[in-house]
Amino acid sequence: SCEADKKSDIPRRKKIEFYSGKNKLTGYFYGINQNKVNNKVVLVVNGYGVTYNAYMPEICELINCGYLVFSYDMTGCGESEGENIKGFAQFIIDAQNAVLYLKKQGLDKIIAFGHSTGAYAVAALLNIQKENLNKAIIISAFDVPNKFVRMCMQKKMKCFAYLLQFWIAVFEKIQFGKYALLSGKDGVNKYQKPVLIIQGAKDDQVEVNNSLYSLRKDVINNQAEFLLEKNRGHYPTRIENEKDREAFARELLQMYKDDSFYSTKFSTDRGYATSLDMNIYLWKEDIEDGESVMTAEYRPVEYGKDYDVVNNPDKFQLYID
């Protein structure tokens, strides 16, 4: 839950409007009553065909962690002007105009948070707005739209899927010019700042083999990190109930046992841990002056014994807050 208006479930917010081309887009600042930390804001870029309301769980979690959040309806959606969504590159153009609007408000540290087609837009935006973005969180993204659509339709259309890919490429180029040529992978590589790419292994909309995550070996940005959520689908960041929280905590425990964390390696010269305390943060710098989003403790049921978490798992109890 998060701080909300008395008459609704929507967190307290401030409505604003900005232009993307000829269309006036509607956006909202959330968490407006909390202090701005170093002019930092999280920009939420929606997926295809949904409005800002679809991301209230993420917005609430970010507010609870102390972030100012900005979300908007893209061209042709929700409260914004425009007859329809013209194409994939429109996501990039709208996101770029949102970034420029935030910069004009004096918000110097922008964290771009995108999901699905919005995540593609964030990754592609890194090609042309790398100086204006501080970090990027890219969830359930693909690399380029025409290839993504072709791979989605390959089983049904077979060789005709390649014709579809060609026509999408032509249509986007005619409609949007240079924006149609932007690649998510290229954006991540050119960015050379912190990027977190998250993918659900059970995603049936952006499947793993058709995702930006699948291109991780081609990413040369040494500040890019990748996370595959094994038991989650198209919304891999959502822990919707206590079972999900426990599954996530046990996944972290297994990563400790396998020593498979991306940027941390554990020494076992003196044996394995006899207890574990885990605090989960959104970002590394939050460790010093931010709040954790979740804590998990793995403690022995009986102290004073020679138990460790790897060889005696049945002697430990998991506690989650």
N, C-alpha and C positions, 0 to 999 in steps of 0.2 A: 504494500500500500504506500501512498505518498500523500503529501499535503494537498488537499483538494478544496474546491469551492463547496460551500454548504449545500448548494442545490444540485450538485452533479458529482460524477466520479472523476471528472477531468481535473487534473492539478491546476493550481492557480497559474494564470497565464496573462500575457499581454499581446493583443492582436496588432499586427503591422501589415503593410502592403508594400510590395516592391515590383519592379517591372522586369520581365524577361521578354525582350523584343517589344511587340505591341501589346502584349497581354499583361494585365495586372495580376500578380500572384498573391495569395493570402498566406501569411505565416504567423507563427506564435512563438513567443519566448516563454519558456517554462522555468520555474525556480527563480522567479524575478525578485522574491523577497530575501534571497540569501546573498551573501557577500560575493562579489566577483573576485575570483582569485587570479591575479595576474592577467586580467582581461581575457580569460579562457572561456570558450563556449564549444559545446558539442553540436555540430550540424548534422541533423538526421535526414538522410535522403531515402525516400520511400521506394518500395518495389513497384512493379507494373500494375496499374489499375487500382491501387489502394490509396487511401488518404492518410493523413497524419494520425488519425484515430487508431489505425492498425498497429501502431507502435507505442501505445500507452504503457505496456509492460516495460519496455526498454527505457522510455522517457522517465517513468517513475523511478526505476532503479538508478538511473543517472542522477536524478534530482536527490535521491536519498544519499548518494555518494558525494553530494556537494557541488555538482556541476550545474552551470547555466546551460539550458538546452534550447536550440532553435530548430523548429520543424515547419514544413510548408507543404501545401498542395501544389503539385506540378501543373503545368499547362494542360487544360482540358479535364482536370480532376477536381472533385470536391468543391471548395469555395473559390477556386481560382478561375480566371477567364480562359477562354479558348474552347473551340468547338470539340476538339478531341486531342488525343495523344498522337502527334504526327509521326513519330518514329523513335527508334532507340536513342538517336543522338540528341533528341529533345531533352532527355534526362541530363545529359552533360551540360547543355546550354543553360537549363534552369539552375542546376547546381552551381555553375560558374557565376551566374548572376546573384545567387544567394550568398556566395562567398564574398563577392564584391560589395554587396549590401552590408554584410557584417563588418567588413573592413572599414567602411564609411562610418560605422557606429563606434569605431575605436576599439573593436575587439581584435586584438593582434594575434592571439593564439587560438586557432580554429582547428578542432579535431573533427575530421569528416567521418561520419558513421553511415555506411550504406548497406542495404540489404537487397539481394536478388538483382534485378535490373538497376536498382539504386546503387548497389555495390559495384556493378560494372561501371556506372557513371562516376563513382568516386575514384576507382582505379584509373579510368581513362582521364579523369580530370587532373591526375597527378602529372600528366604530360605537359599541361599548360598553366597550371596554377600551383606549381610546387613551392614557389616562394611564399605564397599566401596561406599554405596549409601547414600546420604544426605536426600533425600525426594523422593516420588513417586506420579505420577499422573496417574491414571488407568481409562481408558475411554472405555466403552462398552466391558467389559471383562467377561470371564467365569471362572469357577473354575478349572475343569480338562477336557481335550479334549474328552476322550472317552464318558463321561457322556453327555457332551455338544452335540456331534454328535448324540448320541442315542435319546436325547430329541428332537433334530431338526427333526429326521427322524421317530419319533414314530407314527405320524398320517398316514404316507404312508406305513411304513413297519410293524407296529404293533409289535407283539412279536419278529419278526425277527430283530428288532432294537437292542434287547439285545445281539443277536449274533454279530451284527456289533460292538457294544460297546466292547465285549470281544476280537474280533479280532484286533481292533485298539489298545487296551491295550497290547495285545501280541506283535503286530508288533512294537509298540513304544519301548517296553521293550527290544526286541531283537536288535533294531537299536541303541537305545540311553542309555540303562542301567539305572542308577540312575536318569538321567534327566527326564525319562518318568514317574517317580513316584511323581514328584513335583506338589503340589497343590497351586493355587493362594491364597485361604483362609488361608492355613497354613503359607504361606509366609508373609501375612499381619500380622498375629498374632505373628509370631516370630520376626518381624521387630522392633516393639515398637518405631518407629519414625513417623514423619508426613506422612500421606497417604491421598490422596483425590481420592475417587472413584465416578465417574460420569456415569450416565446411562440415556439414552433417553427412555421415556415411550412409544414412538411410534417406537422403534427400531424393525424392522422386520427381522434382521439378528441375533442379540443376544437379544432375547426377555427378558423382565424383569424377568420372572419366571425361566429363564435359565441363569441368569447373576450372576456375583459375587456380585452385589448390593443386590440381593435377599437373600444373606446369611449374611446380616449385623448384624442380631441378634446373629450370632455365632462368630462374630469378637470381640476379647477381647483386641485388641490394642486400648487404650484410646486416642491415637493421630490420629486415623482414622476418617475421616469425609466422609459423604455420601451426594450426591446431585442427585436428580431425576429431570430431565428436562421434564416437562409434555408434551410439544408440540414439542419435537424434536425426531429425529430418530437415525440412526446409527452414525451420527456425531453431538452429542449434544452440543459440544463446539462452533460450528460455528454460528456466528451471521452474516448472509450474506447480510442483507439489513436493512433499517431503521425500517421496520415493526418488524423484529426480535429483534432489539435493544429495541424498545418500548415494545414489549411483555415481554422481559426479565426484563426491568425496572418495569413494572406493576406487574410481578411475585414477585419481591423483595418488592414492596409496599404491596402486599397482605400478604406476609410473615410477614411484620411489623404488619399489622392489626391483623393477627392470632397469633402473637407472636410465630412463629414457626421456627425461626433461630436455627440452631443446637447448637451453643455454646454461644448465647447471649439471655438474657431475658430482656424485657423492663418493667419498672415500670409505672403504669398508676394511681398512687395514686393522682396525680394532674391533671389527664385528659390525653387526647391524644395529640400528637404533632400538632402544628399549622402550621408547614412546615417541609419539610424533604430535607436534602442534603445528597446524597449518592455518595461516591467515591468507585469504584470497583477495587480491586487489585488482582493479582494472588496469592500472599502470604502475610501473616501477617506482616513479617518484612519489606515488601515493603512500608508499611504505613509511616515509618519514612524516608527512603532514596531511595524509588523507585517511579516510575510513575504509576498513575492509568491507567487502560485500558479503563475506561468509567466513566462518571459522569452523575448523574440524579438528577434533582431538582423538588420537588413537592411543588409549592407555591400557595398561595391564589390569586384569581383574583382581590380581593379587600382587602387591609390591614385595620386594625383597627376594624375588626368585630370579633365576638366570634366564629370563625369557627375552626373545627379540621378535620384532614384527614380521620377519621373513620366515623364520623356522618354527615359530609358535603362534600362528595367527589365531588359533582357537582360544588363546589365553588373553585376548585383547578385546576391548569394547570401543566402538566408534560413537563419538558424541558430536553433534552438529548444532551450530547456532547461526 
